Amino acid sequence: MRYKVAFAVGLGLGYVLGSRAGRERYEQLKKSAREVAQNPAVRNAAETAGQAGRQYAGKAATVLGDKVGGVLPAPLAERVRALRGRGGGYDDEWGTSNT
């Protein structure tokens, strides 16, 4: 019960402080976040992390496929096979290039 009360108090406090900051502060934070996201160093780091994540996911899919063998449902088994056959530099289903 104590945690629920603390959460409710924190939620109320955040709402009050947020509403006092107002739209101007929100727009300022939004602009700062956009500038950080457009920074080339940040974009390169995000792309590198994405490539590493895809590489580890591919390895995990291979290990998973080898360990569970024929017990995977057919749609999942097809997806694992598709991931194995996919090389680097491809267009994902959202239309963005991951090269």
N, CA, C and O atoms as CSV, one atom per row, in Angstrom:
chain,resi,resn,atom,element,x,y,z
A,1,MET,N,N,0.825,-1.195,0.000
A,1,MET,CA,C,0.000,0.000,0.000
A,1,MET,C,C,0.869,1.259,0.000
A,1,MET,O,O,0.548,2.253,-0.652
A,2,ARG,N,N,1.966,1.195,0.739
A,2,ARG,CA,C,2.845,2.348,0.841
A,2,ARG,C,C,3.405,2.734,-0.528
A,2,ARG,O,O,3.546,3.916,-0.841
A,3,TYR,N,N,3.721,1.718,-1.340
A,3,TYR,CA,C,4.283,1.985,-2.657
A,3,TYR,C,C,3.250,2.600,-3.591
A,3,TYR,O,O,3.582,3.436,-4.431
A,4,LYS,N,N,2.014,2.189,-3.444
A,4,LYS,CA,C,0.952,2.759,-4.276
A,4,LYS,C,C,0.751,4.234,-3.954
A,4,LYS,O,O,0.556,5.054,-4.851
A,5,VAL,N,N,0.799,4.559,-2.677
A,5,VAL,CA,C,0.645,5.955,-2.271
A,5,VAL,C,C,1.829,6.778,-2.771
A,5,VAL,O,O,1.652,7.889,-3.270
A,6,ALA,N,N,3.041,6.228,-2.634
A,6,ALA,CA,C,4.228,6.944,-3.096
A,6,ALA,C,C,4.162,7.156,-4.614
A,6,ALA,O,O,4.537,8.218,-5.110
A,7,PHE,N,N,3.685,6.148,-5.345
A,7,PHE,CA,C,3.552,6.276,-6.786
A,7,PHE,C,C,2.536,7.357,-7.136
A,7,PHE,O,O,2.782,8.174,-8.022
A,8,ALA,N,N,1.393,7.368,-6.446
A,8,ALA,CA,C,0.349,8.363,-6.709
A,8,ALA,C,C,0.857,9.773,-6.407
A,8,ALA,O,O,0.573,10.709,-7.154
A,9,VAL,N,N,1.601,9.923,-5.325
A,9,VAL,CA,C,2.152,11.232,-4.966
A,9,VAL,C,C,3.164,11.671,-6.031
A,9,VAL,O,O,3.162,12.829,-6.448
A,10,GLY,N,N,4.021,10.753,-6.467
A,10,GLY,CA,C,5.001,11.069,-7.503
A,10,GLY,C,C,4.332,11.434,-8.812
A,10,GLY,O,O,4.768,12.356,-9.502
A,11,LEU,N,N,3.274,10.714,-9.159
A,11,LEU,CA,C,2.529,11.005,-10.373
A,11,LEU,C,C,1.904,12.396,-10.302
A,11,LEU,O,O,1.977,13.166,-11.260
A,12,GLY,N,N,1.299,12.708,-9.179
A,12,GLY,CA,C,0.692,14.034,-9.006
A,12,GLY,C,C,1.727,15.138,-9.043
A,12,GLY,O,O,1.511,16.177,-9.665
A,13,LEU,N,N,2.851,14.918,-8.381
A,13,LEU,CA,C,3.919,15.910,-8.365
A,13,LEU,C,C,4.468,16.141,-9.778
A,13,LEU,O,O,4.711,17.278,-10.179
A,14,GLY,N,N,4.657,15.054,-10.519
A,14,GLY,CA,C,5.134,15.180,-11.896
A,14,GLY,C,C,4.158,15.940,-12.766
A,14,GLY,O,O,4.559,16.743,-13.609
A,15,TYR,N,N,2.871,15.686,-12.561
A,15,TYR,CA,C,1.852,16.388,-13.336
A,15,TYR,C,C,1.872,17.882,-13.034
A,15,TYR,O,O,1.820,18.706,-13.947
A,16,VAL,N,N,1.946,18.225,-11.763
A,16,VAL,CA,C,1.941,19.640,-11.372
A,16,VAL,C,C,3.174,20.348,-11.914
A,16,VAL,O,O,3.070,21.436,-12.481
A,17,LEU,N,N,4.348,19.730,-11.740
A,17,LEU,CA,C,5.572,20.362,-12.226
A,17,LEU,C,C,5.575,20.444,-13.749
A,17,LEU,O,O,6.036,21.432,-14.322
A,18,GLY,N,N,5.064,19.416,-14.396
A,18,GLY,CA,C,5.003,19.427,-15.852
A,18,GLY,C,C,4.068,20.486,-16.383
A,18,GLY,O,O,4.360,21.138,-17.385
A,19,SER,N,N,2.943,20.660,-15.713
A,19,SER,CA,C,1.992,21.663,-16.191
A,19,SER,C,C,2.503,23.072,-15.935
A,19,SER,O,O,2.175,23.996,-16.679
A,20,ARG,N,N,3.298,23.242,-14.895
A,20,ARG,CA,C,3.872,24.559,-14.635
A,20,ARG,C,C,4.923,24.916,-15.678
A,20,ARG,O,O,5.057,26.077,-16.064
A,21,ALA,N,N,5.673,23.903,-16.133
A,21,ALA,CA,C,6.686,24.165,-17.138
A,21,ALA,C,C,6.026,24.626,-18.434
A,21,ALA,O,O,6.545,25.500,-19.128
A,22,GLY,N,N,4.885,24.035,-18.753
A,22,GLY,CA,C,4.094,24.493,-19.879
A,22,GLY,C,C,4.608,24.062,-21.237
A,22,GLY,O,O,5.592,23.333,-21.367
A,23,ARG,N,N,3.910,24.538,-22.226
A,23,ARG,CA,C,4.172,24.172,-23.606
A,23,ARG,C,C,5.528,24.673,-24.087
A,23,ARG,O,O,6.193,24.010,-24.882
A,24,GLU,N,N,5.931,25.831,-23.608
A,24,GLU,CA,C,7.204,26.405,-24.034
A,24,GLU,C,C,8.371,25.485,-23.672
A,24,GLU,O,O,9.257,25.247,-24.494
A,25,ARG,N,N,8.368,24.981,-22.467
A,25,ARG,CA,C,9.437,24.075,-22.024
A,25,ARG,C,C,9.387,22.771,-22.816
A,25,ARG,O,O,10.425,22.214,-23.173
A,26,TYR,N,N,8.182,22.293,-23.087
A,26,TYR,CA,C,8.018,21.071,-23.878
A,26,TYR,C,C,8.634,21.256,-25.265
A,26,TYR,O,O,9.362,20.385,-25.742
A,27,GLU,N,N,8.352,22.361,-25.897
A,27,GLU,CA,C,8.902,22.632,-27.227
A,27,GLU,C,C,10.417,22.753,-27.177
A,27,GLU,O,O,11.108,22.319,-28.099
A,28,GLN,N,N,10.938,23.343,-26.104
A,28,GLN,CA,C,12.382,23.483,-25.948
A,28,GLN,C,C,13.032,22.103,-25.807
A,28,GLN,O,O,14.062,21.843,-26.430
A,29,LEU,N,N,12.451,21.226,-25.005
A,29,LEU,CA,C,12.976,19.873,-24.847
A,29,LEU,C,C,12.890,19.091,-26.161
A,29,LEU,O,O,13.805,18.345,-26.510
A,30,LYS,N,N,11.800,19.268,-26.869
A,30,LYS,CA,C,11.608,18.582,-28.147
A,30,LYS,C,C,12.675,19.016,-29.155
A,30,LYS,O,O,13.231,18.186,-29.875
A,31,LYS,N,N,12.957,20.319,-29.201
A,31,LYS,CA,C,13.970,20.849,-30.111
A,31,LYS,C,C,15.354,20.307,-29.747
A,31,LYS,O,O,16.127,19.942,-30.633
A,32,SER,N,N,15.668,20.252,-28.467
A,32,SER,CA,C,16.964,19.721,-28.026
A,32,SER,C,C,17.101,18.251,-28.379
A,32,SER,O,O,18.161,17.818,-28.830
A,33,ALA,N,N,16.041,17.480,-28.181
A,33,ALA,CA,C,16.078,16.051,-28.516
A,33,ALA,C,C,16.277,15.856,-30.015
A,33,ALA,O,O,17.006,14.955,-30.431
A,34,ARG,N,N,15.641,16.682,-30.820
A,34,ARG,CA,C,15.787,16.585,-32.272
A,34,ARG,C,C,17.222,16.911,-32.689
A,34,ARG,O,O,17.778,16.246,-33.564
A,35,GLU,N,N,17.821,17.923,-32.072
A,35,GLU,CA,C,19.195,18.294,-32.397
A,35,GLU,C,C,20.163,17.171,-32.040
A,35,GLU,O,O,21.087,16.878,-32.798
A,36,VAL,N,N,19.952,16.548,-30.893
A,36,VAL,CA,C,20.810,15.433,-30.488
A,36,VAL,C,C,20.650,14.270,-31.460
A,36,VAL,O,O,21.637,13.646,-31.851
A,37,ALA,N,N,19.420,13.978,-31.849
A,37,ALA,CA,C,19.164,12.858,-32.751
A,37,ALA,C,C,19.768,13.091,-34.136
A,37,ALA,O,O,20.105,12.131,-34.829
A,38,GLN,N,N,19.908,14.332,-34.542
A,38,GLN,CA,C,20.461,14.635,-35.863
A,38,GLN,C,C,21.979,14.775,-35.851
A,38,GLN,O,O,22.587,14.960,-36.904
A,39,ASN,N,N,22.590,14.690,-34.693
A,39,ASN,CA,C,24.035,14.773,-34.575
A,39,ASN,C,C,24.657,13.557,-35.266
A,39,ASN,O,O,24.266,12.424,-34.985
A,40,PRO,N,N,25.621,13.777,-36.167
A,40,PRO,CA,C,26.221,12.645,-36.892
A,40,PRO,C,C,26.846,11.589,-35.977
A,40,PRO,O,O,26.773,10.398,-36.279
A,41,ALA,N,N,27.450,12.002,-34.879
A,41,ALA,CA,C,28.066,11.038,-33.965
A,41,ALA,C,C,27.001,10.142,-33.333
A,41,ALA,O,O,27.202,8.938,-33.179
A,42,VAL,N,N,25.873,10.741,-32.970
A,42,VAL,CA,C,24.784,9.966,-32.380
A,42,VAL,C,C,24.190,9.025,-33.412
A,42,VAL,O,O,23.887,7.872,-33.106
A,43,ARG,N,N,24.024,9.510,-34.628
A,43,ARG,CA,C,23.460,8.661,-35.687
A,43,ARG,C,C,24.380,7.489,-35.995
A,43,ARG,O,O,23.909,6.369,-36.193
A,44,ASN,N,N,25.694,7.734,-36.039
A,44,ASN,CA,C,26.644,6.653,-36.290
A,44,ASN,C,C,26.617,5.626,-35.163
A,44,ASN,O,O,26.658,4.421,-35.410
A,45,ALA,N,N,26.549,6.110,-33.927
A,45,ALA,CA,C,26.496,5.191,-32.789
A,45,ALA,C,C,25.220,4.353,-32.830
A,45,ALA,O,O,25.255,3.155,-32.546
A,46,ALA,N,N,24.104,4.969,-33.177
A,46,ALA,CA,C,22.839,4.239,-33.263
A,46,ALA,C,C,22.882,3.208,-34.382
A,46,ALA,O,O,22.380,2.095,-34.223
A,47,GLU,N,N,23.475,3.571,-35.505
A,47,GLU,CA,C,23.576,2.627,-36.618
A,47,GLU,C,C,24.487,1.454,-36.255
A,47,GLU,O,O,24.176,0.306,-36.571
A,48,THR,N,N,25.604,1.740,-35.597
A,48,THR,CA,C,26.515,0.680,-35.168
A,48,THR,C,C,25.827,-0.259,-34.185
A,48,THR,O,O,25.963,-1.479,-34.280
A,49,ALA,N,N,25.093,0.315,-33.246
A,49,ALA,CA,C,24.370,-0.511,-32.275
A,49,ALA,C,C,23.311,-1.363,-32.968
A,49,ALA,O,O,23.113,-2.523,-32.609
A,50,GLY,N,N,22.638,-0.795,-33.947
A,50,GLY,CA,C,21.629,-1.550,-34.691
A,50,GLY,C,C,22.239,-2.707,-35.456
A,50,GLY,O,O,21.683,-3.805,-35.476
A,51,GLN,N,N,23.388,-2.466,-36.090
A,51,GLN,CA,C,24.063,-3.534,-36.829
A,51,GLN,C,C,24.527,-4.633,-35.893
A,51,GLN,O,O,24.403,-5.815,-36.215
A,52,ALA,N,N,25.056,-4.260,-34.742
A,52,ALA,CA,C,25.495,-5.262,-33.772
A,52,ALA,C,C,24.298,-6.060,-33.260
A,52,ALA,O,O,24.389,-7.274,-33.078
A,53,GLY,N,N,23.187,-5.385,-33.031
A,53,GLY,CA,C,21.982,-6.071,-32.575
A,53,GLY,C,C,21.476,-7.061,-33.604
A,53,GLY,O,O,21.074,-8.172,-33.256
A,54,ARG,N,N,21.493,-6.665,-34.878
A,54,ARG,CA,C,21.068,-7.589,-35.935
A,54,ARG,C,C,22.012,-8.780,-36.035
A,54,ARG,O,O,21.578,-9.906,-36.278
A,55,GLN,N,N,23.311,-8.526,-35.846
A,55,GLN,CA,C,24.288,-9.607,-35.911
A,55,GLN,C,C,24.046,-10.603,-34.774
A,55,GLN,O,O,24.029,-11.811,-35.007
A,56,TYR,N,N,23.862,-10.113,-33.555
A,56,TYR,CA,C,23.616,-11.002,-32.423
A,56,TYR,C,C,22.274,-11.714,-32.555
A,56,TYR,O,O,22.144,-12.871,-32.154
A,57,ALA,N,N,21.286,-11.038,-33.110
A,57,ALA,CA,C,19.982,-11.674,-33.319
A,57,ALA,C,C,20.093,-12.803,-34.330
A,57,ALA,O,O,19.451,-13.843,-34.182
A,58,GLY,N,N,20.901,-12.600,-35.347
A,58,GLY,CA,C,21.122,-13.660,-36.334
A,58,GLY,C,C,21.793,-14.872,-35.713
A,58,GLY,O,O,21.420,-16.012,-35.989
A,59,LYS,N,N,22.793,-14.615,-34.869
A,59,LYS,CA,C,23.464,-15.721,-34.179
A,59,LYS,C,C,22.493,-16.437,-33.245
A,59,LYS,O,O,22.489,-17.665,-33.167
A,60,ALA,N,N,21.675,-15.668,-32.541
A,60,ALA,CA,C,20.702,-16.271,-31.633
A,60,ALA,C,C,19.678,-17.097,-32.396
A,60,ALA,O,O,19.275,-18.163,-31.931
A,61,ALA,N,N,19.254,-16.622,-33.558
A,61,ALA,CA,C,18.295,-17.375,-34.366
A,61,ALA,C,C,18.905,-18.684,-34.837
A,61,ALA,O,O,18.223,-19.708,-34.880
A,62,THR,N,N,20.181,-18.659,-35.189
A,62,THR,CA,C,20.859,-19.877,-35.614
A,62,THR,C,C,20.943,-20.879,-34.468
A,62,THR,O,O,20.638,-22.059,-34.643
A,63,VAL,N,N,21.355,-20.407,-33.298
A,63,VAL,CA,C,21.467,-21.290,-32.136
A,63,VAL,C,C,20.095,-21.834,-31.754
A,63,VAL,O,O,19.951,-23.019,-31.456
A,64,LEU,N,N,19.098,-20.973,-31.765
A,64,LEU,CA,C,17.740,-21.399,-31.426
A,64,LEU,C,C,17.239,-22.444,-32.414
A,64,LEU,O,O,16.655,-23.453,-32.018
A,65,GLY,N,N,17.469,-22.201,-33.692
A,65,GLY,CA,C,17.042,-23.161,-34.705
A,65,GLY,C,C,17.725,-24.506,-34.549
A,65,GLY,O,O,17.108,-25.552,-34.748
A,66,ASP,N,N,19.015,-24.475,-34.188
A,66,ASP,CA,C,19.756,-25.721,-33.999
A,66,ASP,C,C,19.284,-26.473,-32.757
A,66,ASP,O,O,19.232,-27.702,-32.760
A,67,LYS,N,N,18.942,-25.741,-31.695
A,67,LYS,CA,C,18.566,-26.398,-30.441
A,67,LYS,C,C,17.148,-26.949,-30.458
A,67,LYS,O,O,16.900,-28.040,-29.945
A,68,VAL,N,N,16.223,-26.211,-31.039
A,68,VAL,CA,C,14.831,-26.671,-30.981
A,68,VAL,C,C,14.433,-27.490,-32.193
A,68,VAL,O,O,13.409,-28.173,-32.168
A,69,GLY,N,N,15.221,-27.434,-33.244
A,69,GLY,CA,C,15.013,-28.299,-34.384
A,69,GLY,C,C,13.618,-28.252,-34.962
A,69,GLY,O,O,13.122,-27.186,-35.326
A,70,GLY,N,N,12.979,-29.418,-35.048
A,70,GLY,CA,C,11.696,-29.527,-35.720
A,70,GLY,C,C,10.491,-29.178,-34.878
A,70,GLY,O,O,9.365,-29.366,-35.340
A,71,VAL,N,N,10.665,-28.685,-33.676
A,71,VAL,CA,C,9.511,-28.384,-32.837
A,71,VAL,C,C,8.981,-26.974,-33.027
A,71,VAL,O,O,7.989,-26.602,-32.400
A,72,LEU,N,N,9.619,-26.185,-33.874
A,72,LEU,CA,C,9.123,-24.834,-34.143
A,72,LEU,C,C,7.869,-24.886,-35.009
A,72,LEU,O,O,7.783,-25.716,-35.915
A,73,PRO,N,N,6.912,-24.029,-34.752
A,73,PRO,CA,C,5.765,-23.934,-35.654
A,73,PRO,C,C,6.236,-23.503,-37.049
A,73,PRO,O,O,7.242,-22.807,-37.182
A,74,ALA,N,N,5.516,-23.915,-38.064
A,74,ALA,CA,C,5.929,-23.670,-39.443
A,74,ALA,C,C,6.199,-22.193,-39.752
A,74,ALA,O,O,7.226,-21.897,-40.362
A,75,PRO,N,N,5.316,-21.236,-39.355
A,75,PRO,CA,C,5.607,-19.831,-39.685
A,75,PRO,C,C,6.902,-19.325,-39.037
A,75,PRO,O,O,7.647,-18.557,-39.645
A,76,LEU,N,N,7.160,-19.758,-37.809
A,76,LEU,CA,C,8.376,-19.323,-37.128
A,76,LEU,C,C,9.605,-19.955,-37.774
A,76,LEU,O,O,10.635,-19.297,-37.925
A,77,ALA,N,N,9.502,-21.210,-38.152
A,77,ALA,CA,C,10.623,-21.881,-38.825
A,77,ALA,C,C,10.939,-21.191,-40.147
A,77,ALA,O,O,12.108,-21.050,-40.504
A,78,GLU,N,N,9.911,-20.758,-40.877
A,78,GLU,CA,C,10.136,-20.045,-42.137
A,78,GLU,C,C,10.834,-18.713,-41.887
A,78,GLU,O,O,11.713,-18.311,-42.649
A,79,ARG,N,N,10.440,-18.039,-40.825
A,79,ARG,CA,C,11.057,-16.752,-40.496
A,79,ARG,C,C,12.531,-16.934,-40.142
A,79,ARG,O,O,13.370,-16.129,-40.546
A,80,VAL,N,N,12.851,-17.990,-39.387
A,80,VAL,CA,C,14.240,-18.262,-39.024
A,80,VAL,C,C,15.053,-18.557,-40.274
A,80,VAL,O,O,16.177,-18.073,-40.408
A,81,ARG,N,N,14.501,-19.347,-41.195
A,81,ARG,CA,C,15.206,-19.629,-42.446
A,81,ARG,C,C,15.427,-18.349,-43.246
A,81,ARG,O,O,16.487,-18.168,-43.845
A,82,ALA,N,N,14.451,-17.474,-43.260
A,82,ALA,CA,C,14.588,-16.215,-43.991
A,82,ALA,C,C,15.677,-15.343,-43.373
A,82,ALA,O,O,16.433,-14.688,-44.090
A,83,LEU,N,N,15.755,-15.336,-42.051
A,83,LEU,CA,C,16.792,-14.544,-41.387
A,83,LEU,C,C,18.177,-15.106,-41.657
A,83,LEU,O,O,19.138,-14.351,-41.806
A,84,ARG,N,N,18.284,-16.415,-41.720
A,84,ARG,CA,C,19.581,-17.029,-42.000
A,84,ARG,C,C,20.073,-16.661,-43.397
A,84,ARG,O,O,21.264,-16.425,-43.598
A,85,GLY,N,N,19.156,-16.613,-44.359
A,85,GLY,CA,C,19.531,-16.356,-45.738
A,85,GLY,C,C,19.755,-14.898,-46.052
A,85,GLY,O,O,20.283,-14.564,-47.113
A,86,ARG,N,N,19.362,-14.026,-45.147
A,86,ARG,CA,C,19.464,-12.590,-45.404
A,86,ARG,C,C,20.882,-12.122,-45.171
A,86,ARG,O,O,21.478,-12.413,-44.134
A,87,GLY,N,N,21.427,-11.393,-46.139
A,87,GLY,CA,C,22.779,-10.855,-45.997
A,87,GLY,C,C,22.733,-9.471,-45.386
A,87,GLY,O,O,21.676,-9.003,-44.965
A,88,GLY,N,N,23.877,-8.822,-45.339
A,88,GLY,CA,C,23.927,-7.464,-44.840
A,88,GLY,C,C,23.355,-6.492,-45.844
A,88,GLY,O,O,23.270,-6.824,-47.026
A,89,GLY,N,N,22.968,-5.331,-45.432
A,89,GLY,CA,C,22.453,-4.304,-46.316
A,89,GLY,C,C,21.153,-4.707,-46.969
A,89,GLY,O,O,21.154,-5.169,-48.110
A,90,TYR,N,N,20.072,-4.548,-46.293
A,90,TYR,CA,C,18.772,-4.929,-46.818
A,90,TYR,C,C,17.757,-3.864,-46.454
A,90,TYR,O,O,18.000,-3.032,-45.580
A,91,ASP,N,N,16.629,-3.895,-47.124
A,91,ASP,CA,C,15.534,-2.996,-46.781
A,91,ASP,C,C,14.582,-3.756,-45.883
A,91,ASP,O,O,14.118,-4.844,-46.227
A,92,ASP,N,N,14.295,-3.176,-44.731
A,92,ASP,CA,C,13.364,-3.851,-43.836
A,92,ASP,C,C,11.927,-3.557,-44.260
A,92,ASP,O,O,11.698,-2.821,-45.219
A,93,GLU,N,N,10.969,-4.127,-43.552
A,93,GLU,CA,C,9.583,-3.990,-43.948
A,93,GLU,C,C,9.012,-2.582,-43.743
A,93,GLU,O,O,7.874,-2.314,-44.129
A,94,TRP,N,N,9.793,-1.687,-43.141
A,94,TRP,CA,C,9.334,-0.313,-42.969
A,94,TRP,C,C,9.849,0.581,-44.094
A,94,TRP,O,O,9.523,1.767,-44.140
A,95,GLY,N,N,10.635,0.032,-44.985
A,95,GLY,CA,C,11.117,0.807,-46.104
A,95,GLY,C,C,12.352,1.632,-45.827
A,95,GLY,O,O,12.718,2.492,-46.628
A,96,THR,N,N,13.006,1.382,-44.695
A,96,THR,CA,C,14.235,2.113,-44.409
A,96,THR,C,C,15.412,1.232,-44.720
A,96,THR,O,O,15.348,0.014,-44.558
A,97,SER,N,N,16.479,1.839,-45.164
A,97,SER,CA,C,17.668,1.076,-45.527
A,97,SER,C,C,18.521,0.840,-44.308
A,97,SER,O,O,18.791,1.769,-43.547
A,98,ASN,N,N,18.946,-0.386,-44.112
A,98,ASN,CA,C,19.811,-0.735,-42.992
A,98,ASN,C,C,21.206,-1.103,-43.493
A,98,ASN,O,O,21.753,-2.144,-43.130
A,99,THR,N,N,21.762,-0.252,-44.314
A,99,THR,CA,C,23.087,-0.536,-44.861
A,99,THR,C,C,24.147,0.165,-44.077
A,99,THR,O,O,25.331,0.043,-44.393
